[in-house]
């Protein structure tokens, strides 16, 4: 019975170690739009009543 838990724990530990390679731990910038040009396209925006 104890051997079964040891094997299960070992398998879970190996899976955990293998899954750590998929973790993305990069720090994202606080101002993602800093230094970028933002343009606003007004589009048509009207209704059929006003056109």
C-alpha distance matrix in Angstrom:
0.0 3.8 5.4 5.2 6.8 9.0 10.2 11.0 12.7 14.5 15.8 16.9 18.7 20.4 21.6 22.9 24.8 26.2 27.3 29.2 31.9 33.0 33.7 37.5 38.3 42.1 44.4 46.7 50.3 51.4 54.6 53.7 57.3 59.0 61.6 61.4 64.3 63.7 66.1 66.5 67.8 69.5 69.5 71.6 70.0 72.8 72.9 75.2 77.4 78.2 78.7
3.8 0.0 3.8 5.4 5.2 6.3 8.8 9.9 10.5 12.3 14.4 15.3 16.4 18.5 20.0 20.9 22.6 24.4 25.7 27.1 29.9 31.3 31.8 35.5 36.1 39.9 42.1 44.6 48.1 49.3 52.6 51.8 55.5 57.0 59.6 59.6 62.6 62.2 64.7 65.3 66.8 68.6 68.7 71.0 69.4 72.3 72.6 75.1 77.2 77.8 78.4
5.4 3.8 0.0 3.8 5.4 5.0 6.2 8.6 9.8 10.5 12.3 14.2 15.2 16.6 18.4 19.8 21.1 22.6 24.3 25.9 28.4 29.9 30.9 34.6 35.4 39.1 41.6 44.1 47.8 49.2 52.4 51.4 55.1 56.6 59.0 59.0 62.0 61.7 64.2 64.9 66.3 68.3 68.3 70.7 69.3 72.2 72.6 75.0 77.2 77.8 78.2
5.2 5.4 3.8 0.0 3.8 5.5 5.3 6.2 8.6 9.9 10.7 12.3 14.2 15.5 16.7 18.3 20.1 21.3 22.6 24.6 27.1 28.2 29.3 33.1 34.1 37.9 40.4 42.7 46.3 47.7 50.8 49.7 53.3 55.0 57.4 57.2 60.1 59.6 62.0 62.6 63.8 65.6 65.6 67.8 66.4 69.3 69.5 71.8 74.1 74.8 75.2
6.8 5.2 5.4 3.8 0.0 3.8 5.4 4.9 5.9 8.4 9.8 10.3 12.0 14.1 15.2 16.1 18.1 19.8 20.8 22.5 25.3 26.4 27.0 30.7 31.5 35.3 37.6 39.9 43.6 44.8 48.0 47.1 50.7 52.3 54.9 54.8 57.7 57.2 59.7 60.3 61.7 63.5 63.6 65.9 64.3 67.3 67.6 70.0 72.2 72.8 73.4
9.0 6.3 5.0 5.5 3.8 0.0 3.8 5.4 5.1 6.1 8.6 9.9 10.4 12.3 14.2 15.2 16.4 18.3 19.9 21.2 23.8 25.5 26.1 29.8 30.5 34.2 36.7 39.2 42.8 44.3 47.5 46.6 50.3 51.8 54.1 54.2 57.3 57.1 59.7 60.5 62.0 64.0 64.2 66.6 65.2 68.3 68.8 71.3 73.6 74.0 74.4
10.2 8.8 6.2 5.3 5.4 3.8 0.0 3.8 5.5 5.0 6.2 8.6 9.8 10.6 12.3 14.2 15.4 16.5 18.3 20.2 22.4 23.9 25.1 28.9 30.0 33.7 36.4 38.8 42.5 44.2 47.2 46.0 49.6 51.2 53.4 53.3 56.3 56.1 58.6 59.4 60.7 62.8 62.8 65.2 64.0 67.0 67.5 69.9 72.3 72.8 73.0
11.0 9.9 8.6 6.2 4.9 5.4 3.8 0.0 3.8 5.4 5.2 6.2 8.6 10.0 10.6 12.2 14.3 15.4 16.4 18.6 21.1 22.1 23.1 26.9 28.1 31.8 34.4 36.6 40.3 41.8 44.8 43.6 47.1 48.9 51.2 51.0 53.9 53.5 55.9 56.5 57.8 59.8 59.8 62.1 60.8 63.8 64.2 66.5 68.9 69.4 69.8
12.7 10.5 9.8 8.6 5.9 5.1 5.5 3.8 0.0 3.8 5.5 5.1 6.1 8.6 9.9 10.4 12.3 14.2 15.2 16.6 19.5 20.8 21.3 25.0 25.8 29.6 32.0 34.4 38.0 39.5 42.6 41.7 45.3 46.9 49.3 49.3 52.3 52.0 54.6 55.4 56.9 58.9 59.1 61.6 60.2 63.3 63.9 66.4 68.7 69.0 69.5
14.5 12.3 10.5 9.9 8.4 6.1 5.0 5.4 3.8 0.0 3.8 5.5 5.1 6.2 8.6 9.8 10.6 12.3 14.2 15.6 18.0 19.8 20.7 24.4 25.3 29.0 31.7 34.2 37.9 39.7 42.7 41.6 45.3 46.7 48.9 49.0 52.1 52.0 54.6 55.6 57.1 59.3 59.5 62.1 60.9 64.1 64.8 67.4 69.7 70.0 70.2
15.8 14.4 12.3 10.7 9.8 8.6 6.2 5.2 5.5 3.8 0.0 3.8 5.4 5.2 6.2 8.6 10.0 10.6 12.3 14.5 16.5 17.9 19.3 23.1 24.5 28.1 31.0 33.2 36.9 38.8 41.7 40.3 43.8 45.5 47.6 47.4 50.3 50.2 52.6 53.5 54.8 57.0 57.0 59.6 58.4 61.6 62.2 64.6 67.1 67.4 67.6
16.9 15.3 14.2 12.3 10.3 9.9 8.6 6.2 5.1 5.5 3.8 0.0 3.8 5.5 5.1 6.1 8.7 9.9 10.5 12.5 15.2 16.1 16.9 20.7 22.0 25.7 28.3 30.5 34.2 35.8 38.8 37.5 41.1 42.8 45.1 44.9 47.9 47.6 50.1 50.9 52.3 54.4 54.5 57.0 55.7 58.9 59.5 62.0 64.4 64.7 65.0
18.7 16.4 15.2 14.2 12.0 10.4 9.8 8.6 6.1 5.1 5.4 3.8 0.0 3.8 5.4 5.0 6.2 8.6 9.9 10.8 13.6 15.3 15.9 19.5 20.3 24.0 26.6 29.2 32.8 34.6 37.6 36.6 40.3 41.7 43.9 44.0 47.1 47.1 49.8 50.8 52.4 54.7 55.0 57.7 56.5 59.8 60.6 63.3 65.6 65.7 66.0
20.4 18.5 16.6 15.5 14.1 12.3 10.6 10.0 8.6 6.2 5.2 5.5 3.8 0.0 3.8 5.4 5.1 6.2 8.6 10.1 11.9 13.9 15.3 19.0 20.2 23.7 26.7 29.2 32.9 35.0 37.8 36.4 40.0 41.5 43.4 43.4 46.5 46.6 49.3 50.5 51.9 54.3 54.5 57.2 56.3 59.6 60.5 63.0 65.5 65.6 65.6
21.6 20.0 18.4 16.7 15.2 14.2 12.3 10.6 9.9 8.6 6.2 5.1 5.4 3.8 0.0 3.8 5.5 5.1 6.1 8.7 10.7 11.7 13.3 17.0 18.8 22.3 25.3 27.4 31.1 33.1 35.8 34.3 37.8 39.5 41.5 41.2 44.2 44.1 46.6 47.6 48.9 51.2 51.3 53.9 52.9 56.2 57.0 59.5 62.0 62.1 62.2
22.9 20.9 19.8 18.3 16.1 15.2 14.2 12.2 10.4 9.8 8.6 6.1 5.0 5.4 3.8 0.0 3.8 5.4 5.1 6.4 9.4 10.5 11.0 14.8 16.0 19.6 22.4 24.7 28.4 30.2 33.1 31.9 35.5 37.0 39.3 39.2 42.3 42.2 44.8 45.9 47.5 49.7 50.1 52.8 51.7 55.0 55.9 58.6 60.9 60.9 61.1
24.8 22.6 21.1 20.1 18.1 16.4 15.4 14.3 12.3 10.6 10.0 8.7 6.2 5.1 5.5 3.8 0.0 3.8 5.5 5.4 7.6 10.0 10.8 14.3 15.3 18.7 21.7 24.3 28.0 30.1 33.0 31.7 35.4 36.6 38.6 38.8 42.0 42.2 45.0 46.4 48.0 50.5 50.9 53.8 52.9 56.3 57.5 60.1 62.6 62.4 62.5
26.2 24.4 22.6 21.3 19.8 18.3 16.5 15.4 14.2 12.3 10.6 9.9 8.6 6.2 5.1 5.4 3.8 0.0 3.8 5.5 6.1 8.1 10.2 13.6 15.5 18.7 22.0 24.2 27.9 30.3 32.9 31.2 34.7 36.2 37.9 37.8 40.9 41.1 43.7 45.0 46.5 49.0 49.2 52.1 51.3 54.7 55.8 58.4 61.0 60.8 60.7
27.3 25.7 24.3 22.6 20.8 19.9 18.3 16.4 15.2 14.2 12.3 10.5 9.9 8.6 6.1 5.1 5.5 3.8 0.0 3.8 5.4 5.6 7.4 11.0 13.2 16.5 19.6 21.6 25.3 27.5 30.0 28.4 31.8 33.5 35.5 35.2 38.2 38.2 40.7 41.9 43.3 45.8 46.0 48.8 48.0 51.3 52.4 55.0 57.5 57.4 57.4
29.2 27.1 25.9 24.6 22.5 21.2 20.2 18.6 16.6 15.6 14.5 12.5 10.8 10.1 8.7 6.4 5.4 5.5 3.8 0.0 3.8 5.4 5.5 8.9 10.3 13.7 16.8 19.2 22.8 25.1 27.8 26.4 30.1 31.4 33.4 33.5 36.7 36.9 39.7 41.1 42.8 45.3 45.8 48.8 48.0 51.4 52.7 55.5 57.9 57.5 57.6
31.9 29.9 28.4 27.1 25.3 23.8 22.4 21.1 19.5 18.0 16.5 15.2 13.6 11.9 10.7 9.4 7.6 6.1 5.4 3.8 0.0 3.8 5.6 8.2 10.2 12.9 16.5 18.7 22.3 25.0 27.3 25.6 29.1 30.4 32.0 32.0 35.2 35.6 38.4 40.0 41.6 44.4 44.8 47.8 47.3 50.8 52.2 54.9 57.4 57.0 56.8
33.0 31.3 29.9 28.2 26.4 25.5 23.9 22.1 20.8 19.8 17.9 16.1 15.3 13.9 11.7 10.5 10.0 8.1 5.6 5.4 3.8 0.0 3.8 6.4 9.5 12.0 15.5 17.0 20.7 23.3 25.5 23.5 26.8 28.5 30.2 29.9 32.8 33.0 35.6 37.0 38.5 41.1 41.4 44.4 43.8 47.3 48.6 51.2 53.8 53.4 53.3
33.7 31.8 30.9 29.3 27.0 26.1 25.1 23.1 21.3 20.7 19.3 16.9 15.9 15.3 13.3 11.0 10.8 10.2 7.4 5.5 5.6 3.8 0.0 3.8 6.2 9.3 12.4 14.2 18.0 20.2 22.8 21.2 24.7 26.3 28.3 28.2 31.3 31.5 34.3 35.6 37.4 40.0 40.6 43.6 42.8 46.3 47.7 50.5 52.9 52.4 52.5
37.5 35.5 34.6 33.1 30.7 29.8 28.9 26.9 25.0 24.4 23.1 20.7 19.5 19.0 17.0 14.8 14.3 13.6 11.0 8.9 8.2 6.4 3.8 0.0 3.8 5.8 9.1 10.7 14.4 17.0 19.3 17.6 21.2 22.6 24.5 24.6 27.8 28.0 31.0 32.5 34.5 37.1 37.9 41.1 40.4 44.0 45.6 48.5 50.9 50.2 50.2
38.3 36.1 35.4 34.1 31.5 30.5 30.0 28.1 25.8 25.3 24.5 22.0 20.3 20.2 18.8 16.0 15.3 15.5 13.2 10.3 10.2 9.5 6.2 3.8 0.0 3.8 6.5 9.1 12.7 15.0 17.9 16.9 20.6 21.5 23.8 24.3 27.7 28.2 31.4 33.0 35.3 37.9 39.0 42.3 41.4 45.1 46.9 49.9 52.1 51.2 51.4
42.1 39.9 39.1 37.9 35.3 34.2 33.7 31.8 29.6 29.0 28.1 25.7 24.0 23.7 22.3 19.6 18.7 18.7 16.5 13.7 12.9 12.0 9.3 5.8 3.8 0.0 3.8 6.3 9.5 12.4 14.9 13.8 17.5 18.1 20.2 20.9 24.4 25.1 28.4 30.4 32.8 35.6 36.9 40.2 39.6 43.3 45.3 48.4 50.6 49.4 49.5
44.4 42.1 41.6 40.4 37.6 36.7 36.4 34.4 32.0 31.7 31.0 28.3 26.6 26.7 25.3 22.4 21.7 22.0 19.6 16.8 16.5 15.5 12.4 9.1 6.5 3.8 0.0 3.8 6.5 9.0 11.9 11.6 15.4 15.6 18.1 19.2 22.7 23.4 26.9 28.8 31.5 34.1 35.8 39.2 38.3 42.0 44.2 47.4 49.4 48.1 48.3
46.7 44.6 44.1 42.7 39.9 39.2 38.8 36.6 34.4 34.2 33.2 30.5 29.2 29.2 27.4 24.7 24.3 24.2 21.6 19.2 18.7 17.0 14.2 10.7 9.1 6.3 3.8 0.0 3.8 6.5 8.7 8.0 11.8 12.6 15.2 15.9 19.3 19.8 23.2 25.1 27.8 30.4 32.0 35.4 34.6 38.3 40.5 43.8 45.7 44.4 44.6
50.3 48.1 47.8 46.3 43.6 42.8 42.5 40.3 38.0 37.9 36.9 34.2 32.8 32.9 31.1 28.4 28.0 27.9 25.3 22.8 22.3 20.7 18.0 14.4 12.7 9.5 6.5 3.8 0.0 3.8 5.5 5.7 9.2 9.2 12.0 13.3 16.8 17.6 21.2 23.2 26.3 28.9 30.9 34.3 33.6 37.3 39.8 43.1 44.9 43.2 43.5
51.4 49.3 49.2 47.7 44.8 44.3 44.2 41.8 39.5 39.7 38.8 35.8 34.6 35.0 33.1 30.2 30.1 30.3 27.5 25.1 25.0 23.3 20.2 17.0 15.0 12.4 9.0 6.5 3.8 0.0 3.8 6.1 9.0 9.0 12.5 13.8 16.9 17.2 20.8 22.4 25.7 27.9 30.2 33.5 32.4 36.0 38.4 41.9 43.4 41.7 42.3
54.6 52.6 52.4 50.8 48.0 47.5 47.2 44.8 42.6 42.7 41.7 38.8 37.6 37.8 35.8 33.1 33.0 32.9 30.0 27.8 27.3 25.5 22.8 19.3 17.9 14.9 11.9 8.7 5.5 3.8 0.0 3.8 5.5 5.4 9.1 10.3 13.2 13.5 17.2 19.1 22.4 24.7 27.2 30.5 29.7 33.3 36.0 39.4 40.9 39.0 39.5
53.7 51.8 51.4 49.7 47.1 46.6 46.0 43.6 41.7 41.6 40.3 37.5 36.6 36.4 34.3 31.9 31.7 31.2 28.4 26.4 25.6 23.5 21.2 17.6 16.9 13.8 11.6 8.0 5.7 6.1 3.8 0.0 3.8 5.6 8.6 8.6 11.7 12.0 15.6 17.6 20.6 23.2 25.3 28.8 28.2 31.9 34.5 37.8 39.6 37.8 38.0
57.3 55.5 55.1 53.3 50.7 50.3 49.6 47.1 45.3 45.3 43.8 41.1 40.3 40.0 37.8 35.5 35.4 34.7 31.8 30.1 29.1 26.8 24.7 21.2 20.6 17.5 15.4 11.8 9.2 9.0 5.5 3.8 0.0 3.8 6.3 5.5 8.1 8.3 12.1 14.3 17.5 20.1 22.4 26.0 25.6 29.3 32.2 35.4 37.1 35.1 35.2
59.0 57.0 56.6 55.0 52.3 51.8 51.2 48.9 46.9 46.7 45.5 42.8 41.7 41.5 39.5 37.0 36.6 36.2 33.5 31.4 30.4 28.5 26.3 22.6 21.5 18.1 15.6 12.6 9.2 9.0 5.4 5.6 3.8 0.0 3.8 5.6 8.6 10.1 13.9 16.5 19.9 22.5 25.1 28.6 28.4 32.0 35.0 38.3 39.9 37.7 37.7
61.6 59.6 59.0 57.4 54.9 54.1 53.4 51.2 49.3 48.9 47.6 45.1 43.9 43.4 41.5 39.3 38.6 37.9 35.5 33.4 32.0 30.2 28.3 24.5 23.8 20.2 18.1 15.2 12.0 12.5 9.1 8.6 6.3 3.8 0.0 3.8 6.8 9.6 13.1 16.3 19.5 22.4 24.9 28.5 28.8 32.4 35.6 38.7 40.4 38.0 37.7
61.4 59.6 59.0 57.2 54.8 54.2 53.3 51.0 49.3 49.0 47.4 44.9 44.0 43.4 41.2 39.2 38.8 37.8 35.2 33.5 32.0 29.9 28.2 24.6 24.3 20.9 19.2 15.9 13.3 13.8 10.3 8.6 5.5 5.6 3.8 0.0 3.8 6.4 9.8 13.1 16.1 19.2 21.4 25.1 25.5 29.2 32.3 35.3 37.2 34.9 34.4
64.3 62.6 62.0 60.1 57.7 57.3 56.3 53.9 52.3 52.1 50.3 47.9 47.1 46.5 44.2 42.3 42.0 40.9 38.2 36.7 35.2 32.8 31.3 27.8 27.7 24.4 22.7 19.3 16.8 16.9 13.2 11.7 8.1 8.6 6.8 3.8 0.0 3.8 6.5 10.1 13.0 16.1 18.5 22.1 22.8 26.3 29.6 32.5 34.3 31.8 31.3
63.7 62.2 61.7 59.6 57.2 57.1 56.1 53.5 52.0 52.0 50.2 47.6 47.1 46.6 44.1 42.2 42.2 41.1 38.2 36.9 35.6 33.0 31.5 28.0 28.2 25.1 23.4 19.8 17.6 17.2 13.5 12.0 8.3 10.1 9.6 6.4 3.8 0.0 3.8 6.7 10.0 12.9 15.3 19.0 19.3 22.9 26.1 29.2 30.9 28.5 28.1
66.1 64.7 64.2 62.0 59.7 59.7 58.6 55.9 54.6 54.6 52.6 50.1 49.8 49.3 46.6 44.8 45.0 43.7 40.7 39.7 38.4 35.6 34.3 31.0 31.4 28.4 26.9 23.2 21.2 20.8 17.2 15.6 12.1 13.9 13.1 9.8 6.5 3.8 0.0 3.8 6.5 9.6 12.0 15.6 16.4 19.9 23.2 26.1 27.9 25.4 24.8
66.5 65.3 64.9 62.6 60.3 60.5 59.4 56.5 55.4 55.6 53.5 50.9 50.8 50.5 47.6 45.9 46.4 45.0 41.9 41.1 40.0 37.0 35.6 32.5 33.0 30.4 28.8 25.1 23.2 22.4 19.1 17.6 14.3 16.5 16.3 13.1 10.1 6.7 3.8 0.0 3.8 6.2 8.9 12.4 12.8 16.2 19.6 22.6 24.3 21.8 21.4
67.8 66.8 66.3 63.8 61.7 62.0 60.7 57.8 56.9 57.1 54.8 52.3 52.4 51.9 48.9 47.5 48.0 46.5 43.3 42.8 41.6 38.5 37.4 34.5 35.3 32.8 31.5 27.8 26.3 25.7 22.4 20.6 17.5 19.9 19.5 16.1 13.0 10.0 6.5 3.8 0.0 3.8 5.5 9.1 10.3 13.7 17.0 19.7 21.7 19.3 18.5
69.5 68.6 68.3 65.6 63.5 64.0 62.8 59.8 58.9 59.3 57.0 54.4 54.7 54.3 51.2 49.7 50.5 49.0 45.8 45.3 44.4 41.1 40.0 37.1 37.9 35.6 34.1 30.4 28.9 27.9 24.7 23.2 20.1 22.5 22.4 19.2 16.1 12.9 9.6 6.2 3.8 0.0 3.8 6.5 7.1 10.3 13.8 16.6 18.3 15.8 15.3
69.5 68.7 68.3 65.6 63.6 64.2 62.8 59.8 59.1 59.5 57.0 54.5 55.0 54.5 51.3 50.1 50.9 49.2 46.0 45.8 44.8 41.4 40.6 37.9 39.0 36.9 35.8 32.0 30.9 30.2 27.2 25.3 22.4 25.1 24.9 21.4 18.5 15.3 12.0 8.9 5.5 3.8 0.0 3.8 5.7 8.8 12.0 14.3 16.6 14.5 13.4
71.6 71.0 70.7 67.8 65.9 66.6 65.2 62.1 61.6 62.1 59.6 57.0 57.7 57.2 53.9 52.8 53.8 52.1 48.8 48.8 47.8 44.4 43.6 41.1 42.3 40.2 39.2 35.4 34.3 33.5 30.5 28.8 26.0 28.6 28.5 25.1 22.1 19.0 15.6 12.4 9.1 6.5 3.8 0.0 3.8 5.6 8.7 10.7 13.0 11.0 9.7
70.0 69.4 69.3 66.4 64.3 65.2 64.0 60.8 60.2 60.9 58.4 55.7 56.5 56.3 52.9 51.7 52.9 51.3 48.0 48.0 47.3 43.8 42.8 40.4 41.4 39.6 38.3 34.6 33.6 32.4 29.7 28.2 25.6 28.4 28.8 25.5 22.8 19.3 16.4 12.8 10.3 7.1 5.7 3.8 0.0 3.8 6.8 10.0 11.7 10.0 10.1
72.8 72.3 72.2 69.3 67.3 68.3 67.0 63.8 63.3 64.1 61.6 58.9 59.8 59.6 56.2 55.0 56.3 54.7 51.3 51.4 50.8 47.3 46.3 44.0 45.1 43.3 42.0 38.3 37.3 36.0 33.3 31.9 29.3 32.0 32.4 29.2 26.3 22.9 19.9 16.2 13.7 10.3 8.8 5.6 3.8 0.0 3.7 6.7 8.0 6.3 6.7
72.9 72.6 72.6 69.5 67.6 68.8 67.5 64.2 63.9 64.8 62.2 59.5 60.6 60.5 57.0 55.9 57.5 55.8 52.4 52.7 52.2 48.6 47.7 45.6 46.9 45.3 44.2 40.5 39.8 38.4 36.0 34.5 32.2 35.0 35.6 32.3 29.6 26.1 23.2 19.6 17.0 13.8 12.0 8.7 6.8 3.7 0.0 3.8 5.3 5.6 6.5
75.2 75.1 75.0 71.8 70.0 71.3 69.9 66.5 66.4 67.4 64.6 62.0 63.3 63.0 59.5 58.6 60.1 58.4 55.0 55.5 54.9 51.2 50.5 48.5 49.9 48.4 47.4 43.8 43.1 41.9 39.4 37.8 35.4 38.3 38.7 35.3 32.5 29.2 26.1 22.6 19.7 16.6 14.3 10.7 10.0 6.7 3.8 0.0 3.8 5.6 5.4
77.4 77.2 77.2 74.1 72.2 73.6 72.3 68.9 68.7 69.7 67.1 64.4 65.6 65.5 62.0 60.9 62.6 61.0 57.5 57.9 57.4 53.8 52.9 50.9 52.1 50.6 49.4 45.7 44.9 43.4 40.9 39.6 37.1 39.9 40.4 37.2 34.3 30.9 27.9 24.3 21.7 18.3 16.6 13.0 11.7 8.0 5.3 3.8 0.0 3.9 5.8
78.2 77.8 77.8 74.8 72.8 74.0 72.8 69.4 69.0 70.0 67.4 64.7 65.7 65.6 62.1 60.9 62.4 60.8 57.4 57.5 57.0 53.4 52.4 50.2 51.2 49.4 48.1 44.4 43.2 41.7 39.0 37.8 35.1 37.7 38.0 34.9 31.8 28.5 25.4 21.8 19.3 15.8 14.5 11.0 10.0 6.3 5.6 5.6 3.9 0.0 3.8
78.7 78.4 78.2 75.2 73.4 74.4 73.0 69.8 69.5 70.2 67.6 65.0 66.0 65.6 62.2 61.1 62.5 60.7 57.4 57.6 56.8 53.3 52.5 50.2 51.4 49.5 48.3 44.6 43.5 42.3 39.5 38.0 35.2 37.7 37.7 34.4 31.3 28.1 24.8 21.4 18.5 15.3 13.4 9.7 10.1 6.7 6.5 5.4 5.8 3.8 0.0
